[in-house]
């Protein structure tokens, strides 16, 4: 069974870069990857926050948040 | 030919976690991964800095630095 990887972003250039490069480097045979745009899916900001996401872009792997560089604070997306 | 991925760290708990989880999720069929401990390989701090690494843990993919969470500043490893 593939593990779940969720990438939260807000469409910013830093987010796009992280998505293309870091997310693009993940092993897709081992992960089901979901990409969530918190700028357009504002209803999922609370979910991201609960997972420990403080800024975007962020990748949640094994339930742990990994903030990749800094694009925008989650507070600015509420 | 595999692309190069370099993971810079300093042995901190945040570094170890990022290494196990994020680095462990990369597609090893597409990347040659090198792990560099800047605490013990201080001669490589200048190289990391030149690549744009400002803190560890950081992953350099396609020549671009991606800082993953925050363990320690590069300045503190000099």
Backbone of each chain as nested JSON, in Angstrom:
{
  "chains": [
    {"id": "A", "residues": [
      {"number": 1, "name": "UNK", "atoms": {"N": [0.836, -1.2, 0.0], "CA": [0.0, 0.0, 0.0], "C": [0.871, 1.251, 0.0]}},
      {"number": 2, "name": "UNK", "atoms": {"N": [0.512, 2.198, -0.814], "CA": [1.297, 3.43, -0.877], "C": [1.002, 4.337, 0.306]}},
      {"number": 3, "name": "UNK", "atoms": {"N": [2.05, 4.998, 0.783], "CA": [1.882, 5.97, 1.858], "C": [1.328, 7.258, 1.261]}},
      {"number": 4, "name": "UNK", "atoms": {"N": [0.782, 8.079, 2.139], "CA": [0.176, 9.325, 1.691], "C": [1.143, 10.498, 1.856]}},
      {"number": 5, "name": "UNK", "atoms": {"N": [1.229, 11.315, 0.829], "CA": [2.033, 12.543, 0.902], "C": [1.132, 13.685, 0.467]}},
      {"number": 6, "name": "UNK", "atoms": {"N": [1.037, 14.712, 1.297], "CA": [0.2, 15.86, 0.936], "C": [1.069, 17.106, 0.845]}},
      {"number": 7, "name": "UNK", "atoms": {"N": [0.977, 17.782, -0.282], "CA": [1.76, 18.999, -0.5], "C": [0.802, 20.187, -0.452]}},
      {"number": 8, "name": "UNK", "atoms": {"N": [1.027, 21.071, 0.526], "CA": [0.189, 22.261, 0.667], "C": [0.932, 23.455, 0.082]}},
      {"number": 9, "name": "UNK", "atoms": {"N": [0.238, 24.235, -0.709], "CA": [0.883, 25.409, -1.297], "C": [-0.151, 26.514, -1.497]}},
      {"number": 10, "name": "UNK", "atoms": {"N": [0.346, 27.647, -2.019], "CA": [-0.567, 28.774, -2.241], "C": [-0.333, 29.4, -3.612]}},
      {"number": 11, "name": "UNK", "atoms": {"N": [0.256, 28.624, -4.506], "CA": [0.448, 29.106, -5.865], "C": [1.582, 30.104, -6.049]}},
      {"number": 12, "name": "UNK", "atoms": {"N": [2.336, 30.367, -4.982], "CA": [3.448, 31.327, -5.065], "C": [4.62, 30.72, -5.838]}},
      {"number": 13, "name": "UNK", "atoms": {"N": [5.51, 31.563, -6.358], "CA": [6.655, 31.037, -7.127], "C": [7.498, 30.042, -6.332]}},
      {"number": 14, "name": "UNK", "atoms": {"N": [7.698, 30.319, -5.05], "CA": [8.485, 29.392, -4.216], "C": [7.761, 28.059, -4.074]}},
      {"number": 15, "name": "UNK", "atoms": {"N": [6.418, 28.147, -3.988], "CA": [5.607, 26.919, -3.914], "C": [5.723, 26.101, -5.2]}},
      {"number": 16, "name": "UNK", "atoms": {"N": [5.621, 26.787, -6.325], "CA": [5.658, 26.11, -7.629], "C": [7.005, 25.425, -7.815]}},
      {"number": 17, "name": "UNK", "atoms": {"N": [8.055, 26.125, -7.417], "CA": [9.399, 25.58, -7.535], "C": [9.573, 24.327, -6.674]}},
      {"number": 18, "name": "UNK", "atoms": {"N": [9.086, 24.406, -5.436], "CA": [9.187, 23.25, -4.537], "C": [8.36, 22.085, -5.069]}},
      {"number": 19, "name": "UNK", "atoms": {"N": [7.209, 22.398, -5.632], "CA": [6.357, 21.335, -6.171], "C": [7.049, 20.633, -7.335]}},
      {"number": 20, "name": "UNK", "atoms": {"N": [7.575, 21.448, -8.248], "CA": [8.212, 20.857, -9.42], "C": [9.453, 20.053, -9.054]}},
      {"number": 21, "name": "UNK", "atoms": {"N": [10.23, 20.587, -8.122], "CA": [11.529, 19.969, -7.861], "C": [11.486, 18.915, -6.757]}},
      {"number": 22, "name": "UNK", "atoms": {"N": [11.01, 19.296, -5.57], "CA": [11.033, 18.344, -4.446], "C": [9.928, 17.292, -4.604]}},
      {"number": 23, "name": "UNK", "atoms": {"N": [8.708, 17.779, -4.841], "CA": [7.605, 16.82, -5.005], "C": [7.862, 15.93, -6.218]}},
      {"number": 24, "name": "UNK", "atoms": {"N": [8.442, 16.539, -7.248], "CA": [8.744, 15.786, -8.467], "C": [9.814, 14.732, -8.276]}},
      {"number": 25, "name": "UNK", "atoms": {"N": [10.565, 14.837, -7.171], "CA": [11.651, 13.886, -6.914], "C": [11.196, 12.702, -6.064]}},
      {"number": 26, "name": "UNK", "atoms": {"N": [9.98, 12.779, -5.542], "CA": [9.498, 11.687, -4.684], "C": [9.266, 10.411, -5.493]}},
      {"number": 27, "name": "UNK", "atoms": {"N": [9.36, 9.317, -4.784], "CA": [9.158, 8.015, -5.403], "C": [7.654, 7.727, -5.502]}},
      {"number": 28, "name": "UNK", "atoms": {"N": [7.128, 7.872, -6.702], "CA": [5.682, 7.717, -6.89], "C": [5.211, 6.269, -6.808]}},
      {"number": 29, "name": "UNK", "atoms": {"N": [6.151, 5.339, -6.774], "CA": [5.772, 3.944, -6.568], "C": [5.434, 3.695, -5.1]}},
      {"number": 30, "name": "UNK", "atoms": {"N": [5.925, 4.596, -4.232], "CA": [5.722, 4.386, -2.791], "C": [4.754, 5.376, -2.155]}},
      {"number": 31, "name": "UNK", "atoms": {"N": [4.426, 6.45, -2.911], "CA": [3.564, 7.483, -2.324], "C": [2.403, 7.872, -3.235]}},
      {"number": 32, "name": "UNK", "atoms": {"N": [1.269, 8.049, -2.603], "CA": [0.144, 8.684, -3.279], "C": [0.222, 10.15, -2.919]}},
      {"number": 33, "name": "UNK", "atoms": {"N": [0.388, 10.98, -3.925], "CA": [0.627, 12.394, -3.67], "C": [-0.618, 13.221, -3.954]}},
      {"number": 34, "name": "UNK", "atoms": {"N": [-0.977, 14.037, -2.961], "CA": [-2.096, 14.959, -3.135], "C": [-1.562, 16.382, -3.042]}},
      {"number": 35, "name": "UNK", "atoms": {"N": [-1.99, 17.232, -3.952], "CA": [-1.554, 18.624, -3.952], "C": [-2.753, 19.498, -3.584]}},
      {"number": 36, "name": "UNK", "atoms": {"N": [-2.584, 20.308, -2.54], "CA": [-3.689, 21.14, -2.049], "C": [-3.301, 22.62, -2.126]}},
      {"number": 37, "name": "UNK", "atoms": {"N": [-4.07, 23.378, -2.876], "CA": [-3.85, 24.83, -3.004], "C": [-4.69, 25.521, -1.93]}},
      {"number": 38, "name": "UNK", "atoms": {"N": [-4.013, 26.004, -0.891], "CA": [-4.761, 26.576, 0.239], "C": [-5.333, 27.954, -0.078]}},
      {"number": 39, "name": "UNK", "atoms": {"N": [-4.87, 28.559, -1.16], "CA": [-5.444, 29.84, -1.559], "C": [-6.838, 29.662, -2.129]}},
      {"number": 40, "name": "UNK", "atoms": {"N": [-7.041, 28.561, -2.838], "CA": [-8.346, 28.308, -3.44], "C": [-9.19, 27.328, -2.613]}},
      {"number": 41, "name": "UNK", "atoms": {"N": [-8.499, 26.477, -1.809], "CA": [-9.235, 25.541, -0.937], "C": [-9.103, 25.999, 0.51]}},
      {"number": 42, "name": "UNK", "atoms": {"N": [-9.707, 27.133, 0.79], "CA": [-9.567, 27.721, 2.134], "C": [-10.172, 26.843, 3.223]}},
      {"number": 43, "name": "UNK", "atoms": {"N": [-11.085, 25.981, 2.816], "CA": [-11.705, 25.078, 3.79], "C": [-10.718, 24.037, 4.314]}},
      {"number": 44, "name": "UNK", "atoms": {"N": [-9.542, 23.955, 3.7], "CA": [-8.569, 22.957, 4.163], "C": [-7.421, 23.575, 4.977]}},
      {"number": 45, "name": "UNK", "atoms": {"N": [-7.5, 24.891, 5.194], "CA": [-6.458, 25.556, 5.989], "C": [-6.44, 24.988, 7.419]}},
      {"number": 46, "name": "UNK", "atoms": {"N": [-7.605, 24.757, 7.981], "CA": [-7.683, 24.235, 9.352], "C": [-7.056, 22.848, 9.445]}},
      {"number": 47, "name": "UNK", "atoms": {"N": [-7.284, 22.048, 8.426], "CA": [-6.694, 20.694, 8.365], "C": [-5.162, 20.777, 8.359]}},
      {"number": 48, "name": "UNK", "atoms": {"N": [-4.638, 21.69, 7.52], "CA": [-3.185, 21.866, 7.434], "C": [-2.628, 22.313, 8.787]}},
      {"number": 49, "name": "UNK", "atoms": {"N": [-3.321, 23.243, 9.398], "CA": [-2.883, 23.769, 10.69], "C": [-2.837, 22.654, 11.742]}},
      {"number": 50, "name": "UNK", "atoms": {"N": [-3.849, 21.811, 11.713], "CA": [-3.931, 20.7, 12.66], "C": [-2.751, 19.736, 12.473]}},
      {"number": 51, "name": "UNK", "atoms": {"N": [-2.276, 19.623, 11.244], "CA": [-1.144, 18.74, 10.946], "C": [0.192, 19.381, 11.314]}},
      {"number": 52, "name": "UNK", "atoms": {"N": [0.136, 20.644, 11.747], "CA": [1.361, 21.32, 12.156], "C": [1.972, 22.212, 11.092]}},
      {"number": 53, "name": "UNK", "atoms": {"N": [1.25, 22.386, 9.986], "CA": [1.758, 23.249, 8.913], "C": [1.642, 24.712, 9.347]}},
      {"number": 54, "name": "UNK", "atoms": {"N": [2.766, 25.436, 9.314], "CA": [2.772, 26.841, 9.725], "C": [2.953, 27.771, 8.532]}},
      {"number": 55, "name": "UNK", "atoms": {"N": [3.526, 27.239, 7.463], "CA": [3.74, 28.039, 6.258], "C": [3.718, 27.131, 5.04]}},
      {"number": 56, "name": "UNK", "atoms": {"N": [3.604, 27.758, 3.887], "CA": [3.658, 26.991, 2.636], "C": [4.861, 27.469, 1.821]}},
      {"number": 57, "name": "UNK", "atoms": {"N": [5.442, 26.643, 0.985], "CA": [5.052, 25.263, 0.736], "C": [5.432, 24.325, 1.881]}},
      {"number": 58, "name": "UNK", "atoms": {"N": [4.593, 23.308, 2.078], "CA": [4.867, 22.301, 3.1], "C": [4.447, 20.933, 2.575]}},
      {"number": 59, "name": "UNK", "atoms": {"N": [5.238, 19.962, 2.972], "CA": [4.957, 18.586, 2.572], "C": [4.684, 17.783, 3.831]}},
      {"number": 60, "name": "UNK", "atoms": {"N": [3.543, 17.118, 3.875], "CA": [3.232, 16.273, 5.024], "C": [3.463, 14.821, 4.63]}},
      {"number": 61, "name": "UNK", "atoms": {"N": [4.446, 14.226, 5.292], "CA": [4.816, 12.827, 5.036], "C": [4.718, 12.074, 6.345]}},
      {"number": 62, "name": "UNK", "atoms": {"N": [4.114, 10.91, 6.326], "CA": [3.945, 10.121, 7.555], "C": [3.316, 10.966, 8.655]}},
      {"number": 63, "name": "UNK", "atoms": {"N": [2.455, 11.886, 8.276], "CA": [1.774, 12.725, 9.265], "C": [2.627, 13.842, 9.84]}},
      {"number": 64, "name": "UNK", "atoms": {"N": [3.86, 13.984, 9.349], "CA": [4.755, 15.027, 9.862], "C": [4.902, 16.155, 8.847]}},
      {"number": 65, "name": "UNK", "atoms": {"N": [4.844, 17.415, 9.329], "CA": [4.974, 18.531, 8.394], "C": [6.446, 18.894, 8.139]}},
      {"number": 66, "name": "UNK", "atoms": {"N": [6.785, 19.052, 6.878], "CA": [8.112, 19.516, 6.487], "C": [7.932, 20.796, 5.683]}},
      {"number": 67, "name": "UNK", "atoms": {"N": [8.363, 21.908, 6.283], "CA": [8.256, 23.194, 5.602], "C": [9.443, 23.328, 4.671]}},
      {"number": 68, "name": "UNK", "atoms": {"N": [9.167, 23.623, 3.417], "CA": [10.227, 23.692, 2.405], "C": [10.409, 25.147, 1.986]}},
      {"number": 69, "name": "UNK", "atoms": {"N": [11.534, 25.726, 2.364], "CA": [11.732, 27.159, 2.152], "C": [10.542, 27.917, 2.72]}},
      {"number": 70, "name": "UNK", "atoms": {"N": [10.335, 29.151, 2.308], "CA": [9.213, 29.902, 2.862], "C": [8.53, 30.718, 1.777]}},
      {"number": 71, "name": "UNK", "atoms": {"N": [7.263, 30.427, 1.566], "CA": [6.492, 31.177, 0.581], "C": [5.532, 32.138, 1.254]}},
      {"number": 72, "name": "UNK", "atoms": {"N": [4.717, 31.605, 2.147], "CA": [3.722, 32.421, 2.848], "C": [3.337, 31.75, 4.158]}},
      {"number": 73, "name": "UNK", "atoms": {"N": [2.983, 32.569, 5.115], "CA": [2.523, 32.057, 6.399], "C": [1.09, 31.543, 6.265]}},
      {"number": 74, "name": "UNK", "atoms": {"N": [0.779, 30.51, 7.014], "CA": [-0.58, 29.981, 6.979], "C": [-1.577, 31.042, 7.457]}},
      {"number": 75, "name": "UNK", "atoms": {"N": [-1.141, 31.857, 8.401], "CA": [-2.018, 32.909, 8.926], "C": [-2.471, 33.868, 7.83]}},
      {"number": 76, "name": "UNK", "atoms": {"N": [-1.636, 34.06, 6.837], "CA": [-1.987, 34.973, 5.744], "C": [-2.935, 34.351, 4.725]}},
      {"number": 77, "name": "UNK", "atoms": {"N": [-3.234, 33.08, 4.915], "CA": [-4.125, 32.386, 3.972], "C": [-5.514, 32.179, 4.554]}},
      {"number": 78, "name": "UNK", "atoms": {"N": [-5.686, 32.644, 5.798], "CA": [-6.986, 32.448, 6.464], "C": [-7.998, 33.471, 5.983]}}
    ]},
    {"id": "B", "residues": [
      {"number": 1, "name": "UNK", "atoms": {"N": [21.021, 8.816, -16.937], "CA": [21.927, 9.255, -15.878], "C": [21.128, 9.832, -14.712]}},
      {"number": 2, "name": "UNK", "atoms": {"N": [21.535, 9.449, -13.52], "CA": [20.839, 9.946, -12.338], "C": [21.244, 11.375, -12.023]}},
      {"number": 3, "name": "UNK", "atoms": {"N": [20.266, 12.143, -11.545], "CA": [20.543, 13.515, -11.111], "C": [21.154, 13.46, -9.715]}},
      {"number": 4, "name": "UNK", "atoms": {"N": [21.787, 14.547, -9.336], "CA": [22.463, 14.595, -8.048], "C": [21.58, 15.271, -7.002]}},
      {"number": 5, "name": "UNK", "atoms": {"N": [21.513, 14.671, -5.84], "CA": [20.801, 15.281, -4.715], "C": [21.76, 15.277, -3.537]}},
      {"number": 6, "name": "UNK", "atoms": {"N": [21.956, 16.444, -2.925], "CA": [22.857, 16.514, -1.772], "C": [22.067, 16.989, -0.56]}},
      {"number": 7, "name": "UNK", "atoms": {"N": [22.154, 16.231, 0.506], "CA": [21.45, 16.567, 1.742], "C": [22.489, 17.026, 2.762]}},
      {"number": 8, "name": "UNK", "atoms": {"N": [22.386, 18.284, 3.187], "CA": [23.296, 18.837, 4.179], "C": [22.61, 18.838, 5.548]}},
      {"number": 9, "name": "UNK", "atoms": {"N": [23.326, 18.388, 6.548], "CA": [22.737, 18.361, 7.886], "C": [23.819, 18.558, 8.936]}},
      {"number": 10, "name": "UNK", "atoms": {"N": [23.404, 18.564, 10.19], "CA": [24.372, 18.752, 11.266], "C": [24.116, 17.771, 12.408]}},
      {"number": 11, "name": "UNK", "atoms": {"N": [23.445, 16.687, 12.083], "CA": [23.213, 15.652, 13.097], "C": [22.149, 15.968, 14.123]}},
      {"number": 12, "name": "UNK", "atoms": {"N": [21.468, 17.099, 13.955], "CA": [20.428, 17.493, 14.909], "C": [19.175, 16.623, 14.732]}},
      {"number": 13, "name": "UNK", "atoms": {"N": [18.321, 16.543, 15.757], "CA": [17.117, 15.703, 15.648], "C": [16.234, 16.078, 14.452]}},
      {"number": 14, "name": "UNK", "atoms": {"N": [16.121, 17.381, 14.184], "CA": [15.312, 17.823, 13.033], "C": [15.95, 17.362, 11.726]}},
      {"number": 15, "name": "UNK", "atoms": {"N": [17.281, 17.38, 11.717], "CA": [18.011, 16.9, 10.534], "C": [17.784, 15.41, 10.308]}},
      {"number": 16, "name": "UNK", "atoms": {"N": [17.891, 14.645, 11.394], "CA": [17.741, 13.19, 11.299], "C": [16.345, 12.843, 10.816]}},
      {"number": 17, "name": "UNK", "atoms": {"N": [15.359, 13.563, 11.353], "CA": [13.974, 13.321, 10.952], "C": [13.768, 13.619, 9.47]}},
      {"number": 18, "name": "UNK", "atoms": {"N": [14.303, 14.739, 9.008], "CA": [14.166, 15.1, 7.59], "C": [14.886, 14.08, 6.713]}},
      {"number": 19, "name": "UNK", "atoms": {"N": [16.027, 13.631, 7.178], "CA": [16.786, 12.65, 6.383], "C": [15.99, 11.351, 6.253]}},
      {"number": 20, "name": "UNK", "atoms": {"N": [15.48, 10.881, 7.383], "CA": [14.761, 9.61, 7.35], "C": [13.481, 9.705, 6.519]}},
      {"number": 21, "name": "UNK", "atoms": {"N": [12.78, 10.824, 6.664], "CA": [11.457, 10.899, 6.052], "C": [11.484, 11.484, 4.642]}},
      {"number": 22, "name": "UNK", "atoms": {"N": [12.03, 12.69, 4.489], "CA": [11.993, 13.335, 3.164], "C": [13.014, 12.695, 2.22]}},
      {"number": 23, "name": "UNK", "atoms": {"N": [14.253, 12.586, 2.698], "CA": [15.279, 11.987, 1.846], "C": [14.907, 10.537, 1.536]}},
      {"number": 24, "name": "UNK", "atoms": {"N": [14.327, 9.878, 2.534], "CA": [13.916, 8.486, 2.35], "C": [12.79, 8.317, 1.359]}},
      {"number": 25, "name": "UNK", "atoms": {"N": [12.092, 9.406, 1.033], "CA": [10.951, 9.335, 0.108], "C": [11.36, 9.61, -1.333]}},
      {"number": 26, "name": "UNK", "atoms": {"N": [12.606, 10.035, -1.522], "CA": [13.04, 10.349, -2.893], "C": [13.162, 9.076, -3.732]}},
      {"number": 27, "name": "UNK", "atoms": {"N": [13.015, 9.28, -5.012], "CA": [13.098, 8.179, -5.967], "C": [14.568, 7.876, -6.253]}},
      {"number": 28, "name": "UNK", "atoms": {"N": [15.06, 6.812, -5.666], "CA": [16.494, 6.478, -5.799], "C": [16.857, 5.945, -7.176]}},
      {"number": 29, "name": "UNK", "atoms": {"N": [15.844, 5.662, -7.984], "CA": [16.14, 5.261, -9.367], "C": [16.52, 6.476, -10.198]}},
      {"number": 30, "name": "UNK", "atoms": {"N": [16.138, 7.663, -9.718], "CA": [16.404, 8.879, -10.498], "C": [17.466, 9.782, -9.881]}},
      {"number": 31, "name": "UNK", "atoms": {"N": [17.824, 9.514, -8.612], "CA": [18.78, 10.396, -7.942], "C": [19.924, 9.647, -7.273]}},
      {"number": 32, "name": "UNK", "atoms": {"N": [21.095, 10.215, -7.425], "CA": [22.238, 9.78, -6.625], "C": [22.26, 10.707, -5.425]}},
      {"number": 33, "name": "UNK", "atoms": {"N": [22.112, 10.138, -4.254], "CA": [21.982, 10.955, -3.05], "C": [23.276, 10.939, -2.238]}},
      {"number": 34, "name": "UNK", "atoms": {"N": [23.733, 12.139, -1.914], "CA": [24.901, 12.271, -1.05], "C": [24.469, 12.96, 0.239]}},
      {"number": 35, "name": "UNK", "atoms": {"N": [24.908, 12.455, 1.366], "CA": [24.57, 13.042, 2.656], "C": [25.843, 13.645, 3.25]}},
      {"number": 36, "name": "UNK", "atoms": {"N": [25.783, 14.935, 3.568], "CA": [26.959, 15.639, 4.085], "C": [26.67, 16.186, 5.484]}},
      {"number": 37, "name": "UNK", "atoms": {"N": [27.456, 15.761, 6.449], "CA": [27.326, 16.238, 7.832], "C": [28.26, 17.444, 7.987]}},
      {"number": 38, "name": "UNK", "atoms": {"N": [27.695, 18.628, 8.023], "CA": [28.514, 19.841, 8.068], "C": [29.166, 20.069, 9.428]}},
      {"number": 39, "name": "UNK", "atoms": {"N": [28.699, 19.358, 10.438], "CA": [29.332, 19.481, 11.743], "C": [30.69, 18.789, 11.747]}},
      {"number": 40, "name": "UNK", "atoms": {"N": [30.774, 17.68, 11.015], "CA": [32.045, 16.943, 10.976], "C": [32.837, 17.245, 9.703]}},
      {"number": 41, "name": "UNK", "atoms": {"N": [32.157, 17.685, 8.645], "CA": [32.858, 18.055, 7.4], "C": [32.813, 19.567, 7.238]}},
      {"number": 42, "name": "UNK", "atoms": {"N": [33.489, 20.245, 8.104], "CA": [33.441, 21.71, 8.106], "C": [34.049, 22.303, 6.837]}},
      {"number": 43, "name": "UNK", "atoms": {"N": [34.878, 21.541, 6.167], "CA": [35.472, 22.018, 4.922], "C": [34.432, 22.137, 3.806]}},
      {"number": 44, "name": "UNK", "atoms": {"N": [33.241, 21.625, 4.032], "CA": [32.208, 21.711, 2.99], "C": [31.152, 22.778, 3.284]}},
      {"number": 45, "name": "UNK", "atoms": {"N": [31.32, 23.499, 4.387], "CA": [30.367, 24.561, 4.717], "C": [30.376, 25.642, 3.623]}},
      {"number": 46, "name": "UNK", "atoms": {"N": [31.557, 25.994, 3.139], "CA": [31.667, 27.028, 2.103], "C": [30.952, 26.601, 0.823]}},
      {"number": 47, "name": "UNK", "atoms": {"N": [31.066, 25.317, 0.498], "CA": [30.377, 24.77, -0.689], "C": [28.859, 24.9, -0.536]}},
      {"number": 48, "name": "UNK", "atoms": {"N": [28.368, 24.533, 0.665], "CA": [26.927, 24.629, 0.916], "C": [26.464, 26.081, 0.805]}},
      {"number": 49, "name": "UNK", "atoms": {"N": [27.247, 26.974, 1.378], "CA": [26.903, 28.397, 1.354], "C": [26.824, 28.902, -0.091]}},
      {"number": 50, "name": "UNK", "atoms": {"N": [27.771, 28.469, -0.896], "CA": [27.825, 28.887, -2.308], "C": [26.576, 28.403, -3.058]}},
      {"number": 51, "name": "UNK", "atoms": {"N": [26.044, 27.267, -2.631], "CA": [24.838, 26.721, -3.27], "C": [23.565, 27.401, -2.768]}},
      {"number": 52, "name": "UNK", "atoms": {"N": [23.716, 28.288, -1.786], "CA": [22.557, 29.019, -1.285], "C": [21.97, 28.452, -0.015]}},
      {"number": 53, "name": "UNK", "atoms": {"N": [22.653, 27.474, 0.568], "CA": [22.153, 26.872, 1.806], "C": [22.39, 27.851, 2.963]}},
      {"number": 54, "name": "UNK", "atoms": {"N": [21.329, 28.181, 3.685], "CA": [21.435, 29.126, 4.802], "C": [21.262, 28.429, 6.139]}},
      {"number": 55, "name": "UNK", "atoms": {"N": [20.618, 27.273, 6.118], "CA": [20.392, 26.52, 7.351], "C": [20.302, 25.038, 7.019]}},
      {"number": 56, "name": "UNK", "atoms": {"N": [20.409, 24.229, 8.052], "CA": [20.228, 22.784, 7.863], "C": [19.027, 22.322, 8.681]}},
      {"number": 57, "name": "UNK", "atoms": {"N": [18.375, 21.256, 8.276], "CA": [18.652, 20.44, 7.108], "C": [18.263, 21.142, 5.809]}},
      {"number": 58, "name": "UNK", "atoms": {"N": [19.039, 20.861, 4.765], "CA": [18.734, 21.403, 3.441], "C": [19.036, 20.353, 2.389]}},
      {"number": 59, "name": "UNK", "atoms": {"N": [18.204, 20.371, 1.372], "CA": [18.369, 19.428, 0.268], "C": [18.64, 20.239, -0.989]}},
      {"number": 60, "name": "UNK", "atoms": {"N": [19.729, 19.94, -1.666], "CA": [20.024, 20.633, -2.921], "C": [19.685, 19.698, -4.073]}},
      {"number": 61, "name": "UNK", "atoms": {"N": [18.702, 20.138, -4.844], "CA": [18.214, 19.357, -5.993], "C": [18.324, 20.244, -7.224]}},
      {"number": 62, "name": "UNK", "atoms": {"N": [18.855, 19.705, -8.299], "CA": [19.019, 20.513, -9.518], "C": [19.74, 21.824, -9.216]}},
      {"number": 63, "name": "UNK", "atoms": {"N": [20.654, 21.767, -8.287], "CA": [21.43, 22.964, -7.945], "C": [20.689, 24.002, -7.117]}},
      {"number": 64, "name": "UNK", "atoms": {"N": [19.449, 23.691, -6.731], "CA": [18.647, 24.644, -5.947], "C": [18.542, 24.185, -4.495]}},
      {"number": 65, "name": "UNK", "atoms": {"N": [18.708, 25.119, -3.543], "CA": [18.607, 24.74, -2.141], "C": [17.163, 24.749, -1.634]}},
      {"number": 66, "name": "UNK", "atoms": {"N": [16.792, 23.679, -0.964], "CA": [15.472, 23.608, -0.323], "C": [15.707, 23.369, 1.167]}},
      {"number": 67, "name": "UNK", "atoms": {"N": [15.384, 24.39, 1.951], "CA": [15.544, 24.285, 3.397], "C": [14.33, 23.569, 3.95]}},
      {"number": 68, "name": "UNK", "atoms": {"N": [14.567, 22.523, 4.706], "CA": [13.469, 21.702, 5.233], "C": [13.372, 21.91, 6.739]}},
      {"number": 69, "name": "UNK", "atoms": {"N": [12.313, 22.562, 7.157], "CA": [12.189, 22.962, 8.57], "C": [13.465, 23.704, 8.978]}},
      {"number": 70, "name": "UNK", "atoms": {"N": [13.722, 23.815, 10.252], "CA": [14.916, 24.541, 10.669], "C": [15.612, 23.829, 11.826]}},
      {"number": 71, "name": "UNK", "atoms": {"N": [16.848, 23.433, 11.582], "CA": [17.62, 22.78, 12.635], "C": [18.666, 23.724, 13.2]}},
      {"number": 72, "name": "UNK", "atoms": {"N": [19.506, 24.257, 12.318], "CA": [20.58, 25.161, 12.737], "C": [20.97, 26.058, 11.575]}},
      {"number": 73, "name": "UNK", "atoms": {"N": [21.432, 27.246, 11.922], "CA": [21.9, 28.171, 10.902], "C": [23.28, 27.751, 10.431]}},
      {"number": 74, "name": "UNK", "atoms": {"N": [23.555, 27.989, 9.158], "CA": [24.875, 27.663, 8.623], "C": [25.949, 28.462, 9.356]}},
      {"number": 75, "name": "UNK", "atoms": {"N": [25.622, 29.668, 9.735], "CA": [26.592, 30.509, 10.446], "C": [27.065, 29.87, 11.746]}},
      {"number": 76, "name": "UNK", "atoms": {"N": [26.196, 29.086, 12.363], "CA": [26.559, 28.442, 13.623], "C": [27.428, 27.198, 13.419]}},
      {"number": 77, "name": "UNK", "atoms": {"N": [27.639, 26.833, 12.158], "CA": [28.446, 25.636, 11.865], "C": [29.845, 25.991, 11.38]}},
      {"number": 78, "name": "UNK", "atoms": {"N": [30.087, 27.287, 11.301], "CA": [31.394, 27.732, 10.79], "C": [32.467, 27.631, 11.866]}}
    ]}
  ]
}
